[in-house]
Amino acid sequence: MIQTLPYTTLLRYVYNELPASALPEIEEALQHDPELATACADLLLAQRTLNALRYEPRPAVSARILEYSRTFPASR
């Protein structure tokens, strides 16, 4: 793969963290470099996968934490 863009620039492109003035250069590079386009597609897939992850504990874990907290006397 001919690296036409730094990986960090591609990552910032995926997360929409680049200024609008930088976008045409990156999109042109994506059109002319299939391996770069594949890397970008992989990053987009990873981004969507990570965004779909659940951030909450399972209900059983929450119940165990609450049960443990009840072992401490209430302070007044």
All heavy atoms as a GROMACS GRO file, in nm:
protein
  606
    1MET      N    1   0.084  -0.119   0.000
    1MET     CA    2   0.000   0.000   0.000
    1MET      C    3   0.088   0.125   0.000
    1MET      O    4   0.179   0.138   0.079
    1MET     CB    5  -0.091  -0.002   0.123
    1MET     CG    6  -0.171   0.123   0.141
    1MET     SD    7  -0.287   0.102   0.279
    1MET     CE    8  -0.277   0.262   0.350
    2ILE      N    9   0.063   0.212  -0.090
    2ILE     CA   10   0.131   0.339  -0.091
    2ILE      C   11   0.058   0.432   0.005
    2ILE      O   12  -0.061   0.459  -0.012
    2ILE     CB   13   0.132   0.400  -0.232
    2ILE    CG1   14   0.205   0.308  -0.330
    2ILE    CG2   15   0.196   0.538  -0.230
    2ILE    CD1   16   0.191   0.350  -0.474
    3GLN      N   17   0.128   0.472   0.109
    3GLN     CA   18   0.064   0.555   0.210
    3GLN      C   19   0.061   0.698   0.160
    3GLN      O   20   0.162   0.766   0.156
    3GLN     CB   21   0.141   0.546   0.343
    3GLN     CG   22   0.073   0.616   0.457
    3GLN     CD   23  -0.056   0.547   0.498
    3GLN    OE1   24  -0.068   0.426   0.488
    3GLN    NE2   25  -0.154   0.622   0.543
    4THR      N   26  -0.055   0.741   0.118
    4THR     CA   27  -0.068   0.877   0.066
    4THR      C   28  -0.112   0.974   0.175
    4THR      O   29  -0.099   1.093   0.158
    4THR     CB   30  -0.170   0.881  -0.048
    4THR    OG1   31  -0.294   0.826  -0.001
    4THR    CG2   32  -0.122   0.802  -0.167
    5LEU      N   33  -0.165   0.919   0.283
    5LEU     CA   34  -0.209   1.003   0.395
    5LEU      C   35  -0.158   0.940   0.524
    5LEU      O   36  -0.156   0.818   0.536
    5LEU     CB   37  -0.362   1.007   0.403
    5LEU     CG   38  -0.438   1.081   0.297
    5LEU    CD1   39  -0.587   1.059   0.315
    5LEU    CD2   40  -0.406   1.228   0.302
    6PRO      N   41  -0.122   1.021   0.619
    6PRO     CA   42  -0.090   0.964   0.751
    6PRO      C   43  -0.214   0.898   0.810
    6PRO      O   44  -0.327   0.943   0.789
    6PRO     CB   45  -0.049   1.086   0.835
    6PRO     CG   46  -0.021   1.194   0.738
    6PRO     CD   47  -0.102   1.165   0.616
    7TYR      N   48  -0.190   0.789   0.882
    7TYR     CA   49  -0.302   0.716   0.942
    7TYR      C   50  -0.386   0.806   1.033
    7TYR      O   51  -0.509   0.798   1.033
    7TYR     CB   52  -0.247   0.597   1.022
    7TYR     CG   53  -0.352   0.508   1.078
    7TYR    CD1   54  -0.419   0.416   0.997
    7TYR    CD2   55  -0.386   0.513   1.212
    7TYR    CE1   56  -0.517   0.334   1.048
    7TYR    CE2   57  -0.483   0.431   1.265
    7TYR     CZ   58  -0.548   0.342   1.182
    7TYR     OH   59  -0.646   0.261   1.234
    8THR      N   60  -0.320   0.895   1.105
    8THR     CA   61  -0.394   0.982   1.196
    8THR      C   62  -0.487   1.076   1.119
    8THR      O   63  -0.595   1.110   1.166
    8THR     CB   64  -0.300   1.064   1.286
    8THR    OG1   65  -0.208   1.134   1.202
    8THR    CG2   66  -0.226   0.975   1.383
    9THR      N   67  -0.445   1.116   1.001
    9THR     CA   68  -0.531   1.203   0.919
    9THR      C   69  -0.654   1.126   0.873
    9THR      O   70  -0.766   1.178   0.876
    9THR     CB   71  -0.452   1.255   0.798
    9THR    OG1   72  -0.339   1.328   0.844
    9THR    CG2   73  -0.538   1.344   0.711
   10LEU      N   74  -0.633   1.001   0.833
   10LEU     CA   75  -0.747   0.918   0.792
   10LEU      C   76  -0.843   0.896   0.909
   10LEU      O   77  -0.965   0.902   0.893
   10LEU     CB   78  -0.697   0.785   0.737
   10LEU     CG   79  -0.800   0.694   0.672
   10LEU    CD1   80  -0.869   0.764   0.556
   10LEU    CD2   81  -0.736   0.566   0.626
   11LEU      N   82  -0.787   0.872   1.026
   11LEU     CA   83  -0.870   0.853   1.145
   11LEU      C   84  -0.948   0.981   1.178
   11LEU      O   85  -1.068   0.975   1.210
   11LEU     CB   86  -0.782   0.812   1.263
   11LEU     CG   87  -0.851   0.762   1.387
   11LEU    CD1   88  -0.938   0.640   1.357
   11LEU    CD2   89  -0.749   0.727   1.493
   12ARG      N   90  -0.883   1.093   1.167
   12ARG     CA   91  -0.953   1.220   1.192
   12ARG      C   92  -1.061   1.245   1.087
   12ARG      O   93  -1.165   1.302   1.116
   12ARG     CB   94  -0.852   1.336   1.195
   12ARG     CG   95  -0.762   1.331   1.318
   12ARG     CD   96  -0.663   1.445   1.321
   12ARG     NE   97  -0.736   1.571   1.333
   12ARG     CZ   98  -0.689   1.688   1.293
   12ARG    NH1   99  -0.569   1.696   1.238
   12ARG    NH2  100  -0.761   1.796   1.306
   13TYR      N  101  -1.038   1.199   0.964
   13TYR     CA  102  -1.139   1.210   0.859
   13TYR      C  103  -1.263   1.127   0.896
   13TYR      O  104  -1.376   1.176   0.885
   13TYR     CB  105  -1.081   1.162   0.726
   13TYR     CG  106  -1.181   1.154   0.615
   13TYR    CD1  107  -1.224   1.268   0.549
   13TYR    CD2  108  -1.234   1.031   0.575
   13TYR    CE1  109  -1.317   1.262   0.447
   13TYR    CE2  110  -1.327   1.024   0.473
   13TYR     CZ  111  -1.368   1.139   0.410
   13TYR     OH  112  -1.462   1.132   0.310
   14VAL      N  113  -1.241   1.006   0.942
   14VAL     CA  114  -1.353   0.918   0.980
   14VAL      C  115  -1.436   0.980   1.092
   14VAL      O  116  -1.558   0.970   1.093
   14VAL     CB  117  -1.299   0.778   1.019
   14VAL    CG1  118  -1.405   0.695   1.087
   14VAL    CG2  119  -1.246   0.707   0.895
   15TYR      N  120  -1.368   1.047   1.184
   15TYR     CA  121  -1.439   1.108   1.298
   15TYR      C  122  -1.478   1.253   1.273
   15TYR      O  123  -1.516   1.324   1.366
   15TYR     CB  124  -1.354   1.096   1.425
   15TYR     CG  125  -1.366   0.960   1.488
   15TYR    CD1  126  -1.278   0.858   1.456
   15TYR    CD2  127  -1.469   0.930   1.577
   15TYR    CE1  128  -1.290   0.731   1.512
   15TYR    CE2  129  -1.483   0.806   1.633
   15TYR     CZ  130  -1.393   0.707   1.600
   15TYR     OH  131  -1.406   0.582   1.656
   16ASN      N  132  -1.472   1.296   1.149
   16ASN     CA  133  -1.512   1.433   1.112
   16ASN      C  134  -1.442   1.539   1.196
   16ASN      O  135  -1.503   1.636   1.241
   16ASN     CB  136  -1.663   1.450   1.122
   16ASN     CG  137  -1.738   1.365   1.024
   16ASN    OD1  138  -1.695   1.349   0.910
   16ASN    ND2  139  -1.848   1.307   1.068
   17GLU      N  140  -1.313   1.520   1.215
   17GLU     CA  141  -1.236   1.614   1.296
   17GLU      C  142  -1.143   1.702   1.213
   17GLU      O  143  -1.058   1.771   1.268
   17GLU     CB  144  -1.154   1.536   1.400
   17GLU     CG  145  -1.239   1.465   1.503
   17GLU     CD  146  -1.156   1.386   1.602
   17GLU    OE1  147  -1.035   1.368   1.578
   17GLU    OE2  148  -1.212   1.340   1.700
   18LEU      N  149  -1.158   1.697   1.083
   18LEU     CA  150  -1.071   1.777   0.996
   18LEU      C  151  -1.147   1.901   0.948
   18LEU      O  152  -1.270   1.898   0.934
   18LEU     CB  153  -1.027   1.694   0.877
   18LEU     CG  154  -0.932   1.579   0.906
   18LEU    CD1  155  -0.909   1.496   0.781
   18LEU    CD2  156  -0.800   1.631   0.961
   19PRO      N  157  -1.073   2.005   0.919
   19PRO     CA  158  -1.139   2.123   0.863
   19PRO      C  159  -1.192   2.092   0.723
   19PRO      O  160  -1.138   2.007   0.652
   19PRO     CB  161  -1.028   2.228   0.859
   19PRO     CG  162  -0.901   2.152   0.865
   19PRO     CD  163  -0.930   2.025   0.938
   20ALA      N  164  -1.296   2.162   0.685
   20ALA     CA  165  -1.358   2.138   0.555
   20ALA      C  166  -1.260   2.158   0.440
   20ALA      O  167  -1.270   2.092   0.336
   20ALA     CB  168  -1.479   2.229   0.538
   21SER      N  169  -1.163   2.244   0.461
   21SER     CA  170  -1.065   2.271   0.354
   21SER      C  171  -0.977   2.149   0.325
   21SER      O  172  -0.920   2.139   0.216
   21SER     CB  173  -0.977   2.390   0.392
   21SER     OG  174  -0.906   2.362   0.512
   22ALA      N  175  -0.964   2.055   0.419
   22ALA     CA  176  -0.881   1.937   0.399
   22ALA      C  177  -0.955   1.823   0.331
   22ALA      O  178  -0.892   1.729   0.281
   22ALA     CB  179  -0.826   1.889   0.533
   23LEU      N  180  -1.087   1.829   0.329
   23LEU     CA  181  -1.166   1.717   0.279
   23LEU      C  182  -1.146   1.686   0.131
   23LEU      O  183  -1.135   1.568   0.095
   23LEU     CB  184  -1.314   1.740   0.310
   23LEU     CG  185  -1.348   1.752   0.460
   23LEU    CD1  186  -1.497   1.769   0.478
   23LEU    CD2  187  -1.295   1.636   0.538
   24PRO      N  188  -1.141   1.785   0.041
   24PRO     CA  189  -1.124   1.750  -0.101
   24PRO      C  190  -0.997   1.669  -0.128
   24PRO      O  191  -1.000   1.574  -0.206
   24PRO     CB  192  -1.120   1.886  -0.170
   24PRO     CG  193  -1.195   1.977  -0.079
   24PRO     CD  194  -1.164   1.928   0.059
   25GLU      N  195  -0.886   1.704  -0.063
   25GLU     CA  196  -0.761   1.630  -0.084
   25GLU      C  197  -0.775   1.485  -0.039
   25GLU      O  198  -0.731   1.392  -0.107
   25GLU     CB  199  -0.648   1.698  -0.007
   25GLU     CG  200  -0.516   1.625  -0.019
   25GLU     CD  201  -0.408   1.687   0.069
   25GLU    OE1  202  -0.429   1.796   0.124
   25GLU    OE2  203  -0.303   1.624   0.082
   26ILE      N  204  -0.839   1.465   0.074
   26ILE     CA  205  -0.855   1.330   0.127
   26ILE      C  206  -0.951   1.249   0.040
   26ILE      O  207  -0.924   1.133   0.007
   26ILE     CB  208  -0.904   1.337   0.273
   26ILE    CG1  209  -0.794   1.397   0.358
   26ILE    CG2  210  -0.944   1.200   0.323
   26ILE    CD1  211  -0.837   1.434   0.496
   27GLU      N  212  -1.059   1.309  -0.002
   27GLU     CA  213  -1.155   1.237  -0.084
   27GLU      C  214  -1.097   1.203  -0.221
   27GLU      O  215  -1.126   1.097  -0.276
   27GLU     CB  216  -1.284   1.318  -0.094
   27GLU     CG  217  -1.356   1.316   0.041
   27GLU     CD  218  -1.469   1.416   0.054
   27GLU    OE1  219  -1.487   1.497  -0.038
   27GLU    OE2  220  -1.536   1.413   0.159
   28GLU      N  221  -1.011   1.289  -0.273
   28GLU     CA  222  -0.944   1.257  -0.399
   28GLU      C  223  -0.847   1.140  -0.378
   28GLU      O  224  -0.840   1.049  -0.462
   28GLU     CB  225  -0.868   1.378  -0.452
   28GLU     CG  226  -0.804   1.352  -0.586
   28GLU     CD  227  -0.734   1.474  -0.643
   28GLU    OE1  228  -0.763   1.585  -0.598
   28GLU    OE2  229  -0.652   1.457  -0.733
   29ALA      N  230  -0.775   1.141  -0.267
   29ALA     CA  231  -0.683   1.030  -0.238
   29ALA      C  232  -0.760   0.899  -0.224
   29ALA      O  233  -0.715   0.794  -0.271
   29ALA     CB  234  -0.604   1.060  -0.112
   30LEU      N  235  -0.876   0.904  -0.162
   30LEU     CA  236  -0.958   0.784  -0.145
   30LEU      C  237  -1.007   0.730  -0.280
   30LEU      O  238  -1.018   0.609  -0.298
   30LEU     CB  239  -1.077   0.812  -0.054
   30LEU     CG  240  -1.043   0.834   0.094
   30LEU    CD1  241  -1.165   0.885   0.170
   30LEU    CD2  242  -0.991   0.705   0.156
   31GLN      N  243  -1.034   0.819  -0.372
   31GLN     CA  244  -1.081   0.776  -0.504
   31GLN      C  245  -0.970   0.711  -0.586
   31GLN      O  246  -0.998   0.625  -0.669
   31GLN     CB  247  -1.138   0.896  -0.581
   31GLN     CG  248  -1.269   0.945  -0.528
   31GLN     CD  249  -1.319   1.067  -0.602
   31GLN    OE1  250  -1.252   1.120  -0.690
   31GLN    NE2  251  -1.438   1.111  -0.567
   32HIS      N  252  -0.847   0.749  -0.564
   32HIS     CA  253  -0.736   0.700  -0.647
   32HIS      C  254  -0.654   0.590  -0.580
   32HIS      O  255  -0.566   0.533  -0.644
   32HIS     CB  256  -0.645   0.816  -0.686
   32HIS     CG  257  -0.715   0.918  -0.772
   32HIS    ND1  258  -0.752   0.892  -0.900
   32HIS    CD2  259  -0.760   1.042  -0.743
   32HIS    CE1  260  -0.815   0.998  -0.951
   32HIS    NE2  261  -0.821   1.091  -0.856
   33ASP      N  262  -0.678   0.561  -0.455
   33ASP     CA  263  -0.600   0.459  -0.384
   33ASP      C  264  -0.696   0.357  -0.322
   33ASP      O  265  -0.752   0.380  -0.214
   33ASP     CB  266  -0.514   0.525  -0.276
   33ASP     CG  267  -0.420   0.427  -0.208
   33ASP    OD1  268  -0.442   0.304  -0.217
   33ASP    OD2  269  -0.324   0.474  -0.144
   34PRO      N  270  -0.716   0.243  -0.389
   34PRO     CA  271  -0.811   0.143  -0.338
   34PRO      C  272  -0.773   0.090  -0.199
   34PRO      O  273  -0.862   0.060  -0.119
   34PRO     CB  274  -0.808   0.031  -0.441
   34PRO     CG  275  -0.734   0.082  -0.558
   34PRO     CD  276  -0.658   0.203  -0.516
   35GLU      N  277  -0.645   0.078  -0.173
   35GLU     CA  278  -0.604   0.028  -0.041
   35GLU      C  279  -0.635   0.130   0.068
   35GLU      O  280  -0.676   0.093   0.178
   35GLU     CB  281  -0.456  -0.008  -0.041
   35GLU     CG  282  -0.427  -0.130  -0.127
   35GLU     CD  283  -0.283  -0.174  -0.116
   35GLU    OE1  284  -0.225  -0.165  -0.007
   35GLU    OE2  285  -0.229  -0.214  -0.220
   36LEU      N  286  -0.619   0.256   0.036
   36LEU     CA  287  -0.655   0.361   0.132
   36LEU      C  288  -0.806   0.362   0.154
   36LEU      O  289  -0.853   0.377   0.267
   36LEU     CB  290  -0.607   0.496   0.081
   36LEU     CG  291  -0.626   0.614   0.175
   36LEU    CD1  292  -0.542   0.596   0.302
   36LEU    CD2  293  -0.590   0.744   0.108
   37ALA      N  294  -0.881   0.342   0.045
   37ALA     CA  295  -1.027   0.336   0.058
   37ALA      C  296  -1.069   0.217   0.143
   37ALA      O  297  -1.161   0.227   0.224
   37ALA     CB  298  -1.091   0.330  -0.080
   38THR      N  299  -1.000   0.105   0.127
   38THR     CA  300  -1.030  -0.013   0.209
   38THR      C  301  -0.998   0.014   0.356
   38THR      O  302  -1.075  -0.022   0.445
   38THR     CB  303  -0.949  -0.135   0.158
   38THR    OG1  304  -0.989  -0.162   0.023
   38THR    CG2  305  -0.976  -0.257   0.244
   39ALA      N  306  -0.885   0.079   0.381
   39ALA     CA  307  -0.850   0.114   0.519
   39ALA      C  308  -0.954   0.207   0.579
   39ALA      O  309  -0.992   0.192   0.696
   39ALA     CB  310  -0.711   0.178   0.523
   40CYS      N  311  -1.002   0.301   0.499
   40CYS     CA  312  -1.105   0.394   0.547
   40CYS      C  313  -1.235   0.318   0.578
   40CYS      O  314  -1.299   0.343   0.680
   40CYS     CB  315  -1.130   0.504   0.443
   40CYS     SG  316  -1.245   0.630   0.497
   41ALA      N  317  -1.272   0.224   0.489
   41ALA     CA  318  -1.393   0.144   0.512
   41ALA      C  319  -1.378   0.061   0.639
   41ALA      O  320  -1.474   0.047   0.717
   41ALA     CB  321  -1.420   0.054   0.392
   42ASP      N  322  -1.260   0.006   0.662
   42ASP     CA  323  -1.236  -0.071   0.786
   42ASP      C  324  -1.251   0.017   0.909
   42ASP      O  325  -1.308  -0.024   1.011
   42ASP     CB  326  -1.097  -0.135   0.784
   42ASP     CG  327  -1.086  -0.249   0.684
   42ASP    OD1  328  -1.191  -0.298   0.636
   42ASP    OD2  329  -0.972  -0.286   0.650
   43LEU      N  330  -1.198   0.139   0.901
   43LEU     CA  331  -1.211   0.232   1.014
   43LEU      C  332  -1.358   0.269   1.039
   43LEU      O  333  -1.401   0.277   1.155
   43LEU     CB  334  -1.129   0.358   0.990
   43LEU     CG  335  -0.978   0.344   1.006
   43LEU    CD1  336  -0.909   0.471   0.960
   43LEU    CD2  337  -0.944   0.313   1.152
   44LEU      N  338  -1.432   0.290   0.931
   44LEU     CA  339  -1.574   0.323   0.948
   44LEU      C  340  -1.651   0.207   1.011
   44LEU      O  341  -1.737   0.227   1.098
   44LEU     CB  342  -1.636   0.360   0.813
   44LEU     CG  343  -1.595   0.497   0.759
   44LEU    CD1  344  -1.636   0.511   0.613
   44LEU    CD2  345  -1.658   0.608   0.842
   45LEU      N  346  -1.617   0.084   0.969
   45LEU     CA  347  -1.682  -0.033   1.028
   45LEU      C  348  -1.647  -0.045   1.176
   45LEU      O  349  -1.735  -0.072   1.260
   45LEU     CB  350  -1.642  -0.159   0.952
   45LEU     CG  351  -1.700  -0.290   1.006
   45LEU    CD1  352  -1.852  -0.287   0.997
   45LEU    CD2  353  -1.644  -0.408   0.928
   46ALA      N  354  -1.521  -0.024   1.209
   46ALA     CA  355  -1.478  -0.030   1.350
   46ALA      C  356  -1.548   0.078   1.431
   46ALA      O  357  -1.592   0.053   1.544
   46ALA     CB  358  -1.326  -0.014   1.359
   47GLN      N  359  -1.560   0.197   1.373
   47GLN     CA  360  -1.628   0.306   1.443
   47GLN      C  361  -1.773   0.269   1.473
   47GLN      O  362  -1.821   0.287   1.585
   47GLN     CB  363  -1.622   0.433   1.359
   47GLN     CG  364  -1.692   0.552   1.421
   47GLN     CD  365  -1.710   0.666   1.322
   47GLN    OE1  366  -1.739   0.642   1.205
   47GLN    NE2  367  -1.691   0.787   1.370
   48ARG      N  368  -1.843   0.215   1.373
   48ARG     CA  369  -1.983   0.177   1.394
   48ARG      C  370  -1.995   0.065   1.495
   48ARG      O  371  -2.087   0.064   1.577
   48ARG     CB  372  -2.046   0.136   1.262
   48ARG     CG  373  -2.069   0.253   1.171
   48ARG     CD  374  -2.140   0.213   1.046
   48ARG     NE  375  -2.152   0.330   0.959
   48ARG     CZ  376  -2.155   0.327   0.829
   48ARG    NH1  377  -2.149   0.212   0.766
   48ARG    NH2  378  -2.166   0.436   0.759
   49THR      N  379  -1.902  -0.030   1.491
   49THR     CA  380  -1.905  -0.142   1.585
   49THR      C  381  -1.884  -0.091   1.727
   49THR      O  382  -1.956  -0.131   1.820
   49THR     CB  383  -1.798  -0.245   1.548
   49THR    OG1  384  -1.823  -0.292   1.415
   49THR    CG2  385  -1.799  -0.362   1.643
   50LEU      N  386  -1.786  -0.003   1.744
   50LEU     CA  387  -1.759   0.050   1.878
   50LEU      C  388  -1.875   0.135   1.929
   50LEU      O  389  -1.908   0.131   2.048
   50LEU     CB  390  -1.630   0.131   1.878
   50LEU     CG  391  -1.502   0.048   1.859
   50LEU    CD1  392  -1.383   0.138   1.839
   50LEU    CD2  393  -1.481  -0.045   1.977
   51ASN      N  394  -1.936   0.210   1.840
   51ASN     CA  395  -2.050   0.293   1.882
   51ASN      C  396  -2.170   0.210   1.922
   51ASN      O  397  -2.254   0.254   2.000
   51ASN     CB  398  -2.089   0.390   1.770
   51ASN     CG  399  -1.989   0.503   1.754
   51ASN    OD1  400  -1.910   0.529   1.843
   51ASN    ND2  401  -1.992   0.568   1.640
   52ALA      N  402  -2.178   0.088   1.870
   52ALA     CA  403  -2.292   0.002   1.902
   52ALA      C  404  -2.274  -0.075   2.032
   52ALA      O  405  -2.367  -0.139   2.080
   52ALA     CB  406  -2.315  -0.097   1.788
   53LEU      N  407  -2.155  -0.067   2.090
   53LEU     CA  408  -2.131  -0.141   2.214
   53LEU      C  409  -2.215  -0.084   2.327
   53LEU      O  410  -2.240   0.036   2.334
   53LEU     CB  411  -1.984  -0.133   2.253
   53LEU     CG  412  -1.886  -0.205   2.162
   53LEU    CD1  413  -1.743  -0.180   2.209
   53LEU    CD2  414  -1.915  -0.354   2.162
   54ARG      N  415  -2.256  -0.172   2.414
   54ARG     CA  416  -2.334  -0.128   2.530
   54ARG      C  417  -2.238  -0.080   2.638
   54ARG      O  418  -2.135  -0.140   2.662
   54ARG     CB  419  -2.419  -0.243   2.582
   54ARG     CG  420  -2.524  -0.287   2.482
   54ARG     CD  421  -2.611  -0.391   2.539
   54ARG     NE  422  -2.681  -0.328   2.653
   54ARG     CZ  423  -2.763  -0.393   2.731
   54ARG    NH1  424  -2.784  -0.519   2.712
   54ARG    NH2  425  -2.822  -0.333   2.831
   55TYR      N  426  -2.274   0.027   2.702
   55TYR     CA  427  -2.191   0.085   2.806
   55TYR      C  428  -2.248   0.063   2.945
   55TYR      O  429  -2.193   0.109   3.041
   55TYR     CB  430  -2.173   0.235   2.783
   55TYR     CG  431  -2.106   0.267   2.653
   55TYR    CD1  432  -2.176   0.315   2.546
   55TYR    CD2  433  -1.969   0.248   2.640
   55TYR    CE1  434  -2.113   0.345   2.427
   55TYR    CE2  435  -1.905   0.276   2.522
   55TYR     CZ  436  -1.977   0.326   2.415
   55TYR     OH  437  -1.914   0.354   2.298
   56GLU      N  438  -2.357  -0.006   2.953
   56GLU     CA  439  -2.422  -0.028   3.083
   56GLU      C  440  -2.390  -0.168   3.132
   56GLU      O  441  -2.381  -0.262   3.053
   56GLU     CB  442  -2.573  -0.012   3.069
   56GLU     CG  443  -2.613   0.126   3.025
   56GLU     CD  444  -2.762   0.136   2.999
   56GLU    OE1  445  -2.837   0.042   3.034
   56GLU    OE2  446  -2.803   0.238   2.944
   57PRO      N  447  -2.378  -0.184   3.265
   57PRO     CA  448  -2.356  -0.320   3.316
   57PRO      C  449  -2.483  -0.403   3.301
   57PRO      O  450  -2.593  -0.349   3.293
   57PRO     CB  451  -2.322  -0.296   3.462
   57PRO     CG  452  -2.384  -0.166   3.495
   57PRO     CD  453  -2.381  -0.085   3.369
   58ARG      N  454  -2.464  -0.533   3.300
   58ARG     CA  455  -2.580  -0.621   3.296
   58ARG      C  456  -2.661  -0.602   3.423
   58ARG      O  457  -2.606  -0.567   3.528
   58ARG     CB  458  -2.535  -0.766   3.284
   58ARG     CG  459  -2.475  -0.798   3.147
   58ARG     CD  460  -2.427  -0.938   3.140
   58ARG     NE  461  -2.310  -0.948   3.228
   58ARG     CZ  462  -2.272  -1.060   3.289
   58ARG    NH1  463  -2.338  -1.171   3.273
   58ARG    NH2  464  -2.167  -1.061   3.368
   59PRO      N  465  -2.791  -0.621   3.417
   59PRO     CA  466  -2.875  -0.604   3.538
   59PRO      C  467  -2.827  -0.687   3.656
   59PRO      O  468  -2.833  -0.642   3.770
   59PRO     CB  469  -3.014  -0.648   3.490
   59PRO     CG  470  -3.012  -0.623   3.343
   59PRO     CD  471  -2.871  -0.651   3.298
   60ALA      N  472  -2.777  -0.808   3.631
   60ALA     CA  473  -2.729  -0.892   3.740
   60ALA      C  474  -2.609  -0.828   3.810
   60ALA      O  475  -2.596  -0.836   3.933
   60ALA     CB  476  -2.692  -1.031   3.687
   61VAL      N  477  -2.524  -0.763   3.735
   61VAL     CA  478  -2.408  -0.696   3.795
   61VAL      C  479  -2.454  -0.578   3.880
   61VAL      O  480  -2.407  -0.559   3.992
   61VAL     CB  481  -2.310  -0.650   3.684
   61VAL    CG1  482  -2.200  -0.563   3.743
   61VAL    CG2  483  -2.252  -0.770   3.611
   62SER      N  484  -2.548  -0.501   3.829
   62SER     CA  485  -2.602  -0.388   3.907
   62SER      C  486  -2.666  -0.438   4.035
   62SER      O  487  -2.649  -0.378   4.142
   62SER     CB  488  -2.705  -0.312   3.824
   62SER     OG  489  -2.644  -0.253   3.712
   63ALA      N  490  -2.740  -0.548   4.027
   63ALA     CA  491  -2.806  -0.603   4.147
   63ALA      C  492  -2.702  -0.646   4.249
   63ALA      O  493  -2.720  -0.623   4.370
   63ALA     CB  494  -2.895  -0.720   4.107
   64ARG      N  495  -2.593  -0.709   4.204
   64ARG     CA  496  -2.490  -0.752   4.298
   64ARG      C  497  -2.422  -0.633   4.365
   64ARG      O  498  -2.392  -0.636   4.485
   64ARG     CB  499  -2.386  -0.838   4.227
   64ARG     CG  500  -2.430  -0.984   4.219
   64ARG     CD  501  -2.320  -1.069   4.164
   64ARG     NE  502  -2.351  -1.081   4.022
   64ARG     CZ  503  -2.265  -1.109   3.927
   64ARG    NH1  504  -2.140  -1.128   3.955
   64ARG    NH2  505  -2.302  -1.116   3.802
   65ILE      N  506  -2.399  -0.528   4.291
   65ILE     CA  507  -2.337  -0.407   4.348
   65ILE      C  508  -2.429  -0.346   4.452
   65ILE      O  509  -2.385  -0.308   4.562
   65ILE     CB  510  -2.304  -0.306   4.236
   65ILE    CG1  511  -2.190  -0.360   4.149
   65ILE    CG2  512  -2.266  -0.170   4.295
   65ILE    CD1  513  -2.164  -0.279   4.024
   66LEU      N  514  -2.558  -0.337   4.421
   66LEU     CA  515  -2.654  -0.282   4.518
   66LEU      C  516  -2.663  -0.370   4.641
   66LEU      O  517  -2.669  -0.320   4.755
   66LEU     CB  518  -2.791  -0.266   4.453
   66LEU     CG  519  -2.800  -0.154   4.348
   66LEU    CD1  520  -2.935  -0.160   4.276
   66LEU    CD2  521  -2.780  -0.019   4.413
   67GLU      N  522  -2.662  -0.501   4.621
   67GLU     CA  523  -2.667  -0.594   4.734
   67GLU      C  524  -2.543  -0.576   4.822
   67GLU      O  525  -2.554  -0.573   4.944
   67GLU     CB  526  -2.675  -0.738   4.681
   67GLU     CG  527  -2.689  -0.841   4.791
   67GLU     CD  528  -2.699  -0.980   4.732
   67GLU    OE1  529  -2.770  -0.999   4.632
   67GLU    OE2  530  -2.632  -1.070   4.786
   68TYR      N  531  -2.428  -0.562   4.763
   68TYR     CA  532  -2.305  -0.540   4.839
   68TYR      C  533  -2.311  -0.408   4.915
   68TYR      O  534  -2.271  -0.401   5.031
   68TYR     CB  535  -2.186  -0.542   4.745
   68TYR     CG  536  -2.055  -0.513   4.814
   68TYR    CD1  537  -1.994  -0.610   4.894
   68TYR    CD2  538  -1.992  -0.389   4.801
   68TYR    CE1  539  -1.874  -0.584   4.958
   68TYR    CE2  540  -1.873  -0.363   4.865
   68TYR     CZ  541  -1.814  -0.460   4.943
   68TYR     OH  542  -1.695  -0.434   5.007
   69SER      N  543  -2.365  -0.305   4.851
   69SER     CA  544  -2.370  -0.175   4.919
   69SER      C  545  -2.461  -0.178   5.042
   69SER      O  546  -2.443  -0.100   5.135
   69SER     CB  547  -2.418  -0.066   4.821
   69SER     OG  548  -2.553  -0.082   4.791
   70ARG      N  549  -2.558  -0.269   5.043
   70ARG     CA  550  -2.648  -0.280   5.159
   70ARG      C  551  -2.580  -0.345   5.280
   70ARG      O  552  -2.635  -0.344   5.389
   70ARG     CB  553  -2.773  -0.359   5.120
   70ARG     CG  554  -2.862  -0.281   5.026
   70ARG     CD  555  -2.992  -0.358   4.996
   70ARG     NE  556  -3.060  -0.294   4.887
   70ARG     CZ  557  -3.074  -0.344   4.764
   70ARG    NH1  558  -3.030  -0.465   4.737
   70ARG    NH2  559  -3.134  -0.277   4.670
   71THR      N  560  -2.460  -0.398   5.260
   71THR     CA  561  -2.389  -0.459   5.373
   71THR      C  562  -2.325  -0.353   5.462
   71THR      O  563  -2.280  -0.383   5.571
   71THR     CB  564  -2.279  -0.557   5.324
   71THR    OG1  565  -2.182  -0.484   5.250
   71THR    CG2  566  -2.339  -0.669   5.240
   72PHE      N  567  -2.321  -0.230   5.415
   72PHE     CA  568  -2.263  -0.121   5.494
   72PHE      C  569  -2.374  -0.050   5.571
   72PHE      O  570  -2.483  -0.026   5.517
   72PHE     CB  571  -2.191  -0.021   5.403
   72PHE     CG  572  -2.073  -0.080   5.333
   72PHE    CD1  573  -2.085  -0.127   5.203
   72PHE    CD2  574  -1.951  -0.090   5.397
   72PHE    CE1  575  -1.976  -0.183   5.137
   72PHE    CE2  576  -1.840  -0.146   5.332
   72PHE     CZ  577  -1.854  -0.192   5.203
   73PRO      N  578  -2.349  -0.014   5.697
   73PRO     CA  579  -2.452   0.057   5.773
   73PRO      C  580  -2.476   0.197   5.714
   73PRO      O  581  -2.382   0.262   5.667
   73PRO     CB  582  -2.394   0.065   5.914
   73PRO     CG  583  -2.249   0.043   5.900
   73PRO     CD  584  -2.228  -0.037   5.774
   74ALA      N  585  -2.599   0.237   5.719
   74ALA     CA  586  -2.633   0.370   5.670
   74ALA      C  587  -2.579   0.473   5.768
   74ALA      O  588  -2.592   0.459   5.890
   74ALA     CB  589  -2.784   0.385   5.656
   75SER      N  590  -2.516   0.576   5.722
   75SER     CA  591  -2.462   0.680   5.810
   75SER      C  592  -2.566   0.790   5.826
   75SER      O  593  -2.636   0.825   5.733
   75SER     CB  594  -2.332   0.736   5.753
   75SER     OG  595  -2.357   0.793   5.627
   76ARG      N  596  -2.574   0.841   5.949
   76ARG     CA  597  -2.671   0.949   5.976
   76ARG      C  598  -2.604   1.059   6.050
   76ARG      O  599  -2.517   1.052   6.121
   76ARG     CB  600  -2.790   0.897   6.056
   76ARG     CG  601  -2.870   0.804   5.972
   76ARG     CD  602  -2.996   0.766   6.044
   76ARG     NE  603  -3.066   0.672   5.957
   76ARG     CZ  604  -3.194   0.656   5.956
   76ARG    NH1  605  -3.270   0.725   6.037
   76ARG    NH2  606  -3.251   0.571   5.877
   0.00000   0.00000   0.00000
